[in-house]
């Protein structure tokens, strides 16, 4: 198992390298010049020149690429052209918000997916099954921001029971930040009213994102559980008198989870894409809304930093998922 | 009292393009400590009968008739009672040992879940002891309980499957083509295991196979199936010595025999009829060398002849005293 994890981590190095290259190339190909964006179209040529030199844009492209890689390896994403703060610091400040949102949405999506999906599979062709299919098509075709706005309207404006934006009410942030996740920090500080406030703020954004992603999970769980329910080992377990509920959860679902986990890793990028929209809709101060905000200002170092950060996040999650997969499936380990 | 009594069993599969009669009016009985071989070509309904005895048919199957196991009606038993029969009273081993074990569960846990399904309060130590003993008796080292299925070869897996099926000492073991997917050497080893079981354990067996030769040594009775019908039933010696039904005769002739001068392979011409639109009259008549006029019109009833049963018009006049 140790060697497996090690190989998996080493294998991700070339992947990260390719990824960084792609980000670099795309940013150079895209129309728009950072210097013009910063100084405006009417800037005097000598100012433009000195700015280009300052940013290293006058160097040959290959040297620029070397600098870029070297800087990223050192954790240096440059300084924001808007706030002049180091980008890495801004990302660090905002990352916990995104992490908290993704974790809660993922939990919601997985719970809905597993229970609804396996329930539908074990009642194949019955009402629950049809409902699951309709649910996933309906939810899948629903835009994230539209669903978010609808929830805001219903629970925030009409019923006024849930906050519609931000991570916390004024003066309701945890006193000491350890992880940056408000819920966890509030527990660590023993501030129960802060925890309650943080959870209230989390409900709408994470339900929005979680429900939208759950559509894929419901479909995946349903079809994979159906497949394993018709397999020979299920028939053979049944022939030994094993209870149907055990067959469903201990055999069918567990076996079905292996391909589901793999697809889940691939879907994680989609989750982050959804996070960008959700964060914008709910003014959630995470990396997604940071990205959108900085695109407006053409803050190239910030955009580049956020994109690389998202990409690295996806890589780390896919490694984690592969490890979980190996832990679940003995055939992968050897 | 017989251990198993099957009367007028009919099984239909509902499919998109019409219903398919897989088993049609099959009746037979099996005594205690008796071994029955159900023989026939692929798709003749023999596996369906096996599954129906445990009531684990696919959901699109419809079952009619009576299956009496120790005088309990299997067809109408409540689900929970039926579950307690499976594995403990009647158990089954399947054709493909490669897929019959859960690939991501240790062998040990597949044994344990079988125990727990019937004895929820059993201690792990005891389960471990019984499983070890059963595995040992079947020729597998008990230390392999910790292994996963993919760490076993095909023949070994089939042994594990057999061990799992007999671990609760069932009264009836159904073996559905237990050797079909194995190579010849392993086939014989598995047959040896089954033979030993038959001799040592107080257990009846139903061996489902398409290979008449393979089971001849073990079985007491033979049932020959053709297109969902039980065409001949009787004790093994009389069927081998004097097969009554033309289909049985052809089956016996088509067993390859290298000792014969004429080394040409014999086979039965034609194919199994479609079960969705079977031919009128006797289902075998299109392939039968003795087909008569009546065979094309009327399905023959089952005639009893000296304790044997045969479903063929050839034996209409022959009375056996009963």
Contacts between the chains, C-beta under 8 A, distances in Angstrom:
chain1	res1	chain2	res2	distance
A	124	B	59	7.6
A	231	B	99	6.5
A	232	B	94	6.3
A	232	B	96	6.0
A	232	B	99	4.0
A	232	B	100	5.0
A	233	B	99	6.3
A	233	B	100	5.8
A	233	B	101	5.8
A	233	B	102	4.4
A	233	B	103	7.2
A	235	B	51	8.0
A	235	B	56	6.1
A	235	B	94	7.3
A	235	B	100	7.9
A	236	B	92	7.6
A	236	B	94	5.8
A	236	B	100	4.4
A	236	B	101	7.3
A	236	B	161	7.3
A	237	B	102	6.9
A	237	B	110	7.7
A	237	B	113	7.3
A	238	B	56	5.1
A	238	B	86	6.9
A	239	B	54	5.4
A	239	B	56	5.6
A	239	B	86	5.7
A	239	B	87	6.7
A	239	B	91	6.4
A	239	B	92	4.4
A	239	B	94	7.9
A	239	B	165	7.9
A	240	B	86	6.3
A	240	B	87	3.6
A	240	B	91	6.4
A	240	B	113	7.9
A	240	B	114	4.6
A	240	B	117	6.6
A	240	B	164	6.5
A	240	B	165	7.3
A	241	B	83	5.2
A	241	B	84	6.4
A	241	B	85	7.4
A	241	B	86	3.9
A	241	B	87	3.7
A	241	B	88	6.1
A	241	B	114	7.1
A	241	B	117	4.5
A	241	B	118	5.8
A	242	B	87	7.7
A	242	B	113	5.6
A	242	B	114	6.9
A	242	B	117	4.8
A	243	B	83	6.9
A	243	B	117	6.1
A	246	B	113	6.6
A	246	B	117	7.4
A	250	B	105	7.6
A	250	B	113	7.0
A	251	B	102	5.3
A	251	B	105	7.4
A	254	B	104	6.3
A	254	B	105	7.9
A	255	B	102	7.0
A	255	B	103	7.1
A	255	B	104	6.1
A	258	B	104	7.4
A	328	B	104	6.6
A	329	B	103	8.0
A	329	B	104	5.5
A	330	B	104	6.1
A	330	B	148	4.6
A	330	B	150	7.3
A	331	B	103	6.7
A	331	B	104	7.5
A	331	B	148	7.4
A	331	B	150	5.5
